[in-house]
């Protein structure tokens, strides 16, 4: 008996198999202006507006906390990590990246016990003050481009990945 391949599917992630959908976020860094980002998008993908929102300066996002979670504190950082401590947590790394102290930006930093609760790291909540402190320190040259609908054209995603970081939002 011989095996034949009847169909071959290129799967981007397991969530595509489960949900058959994916939203995308592209982050452009070191692009000094909105016009520069638009020019780049138009060169790479002239019809990008059919699949993506207008780019927005990341620091001005209404839901900056969610953006920071995706970009700076990905859950995958904790896979296979032996022991999470306050010193090596991604939340501490986020604070340090912006030259801040975790105790100053998280509402419940004092109550968090990484030894007892390492699987609930997402339960740490950025305070409004913390979000504003980070917003003040974020670069003006970081731009976010969100997909409008699920499953934007994969060929163009590959082209965009050459000039921006891609985050699969599920």
Beta strands, then each sheet from edge to edge (+ up, - down):
strand 1: 24-29
strand 2: 56-57
strand 3: 142-146
strand 4: 165-168
sheet 1: 2+ 3- 1+ 4-
end
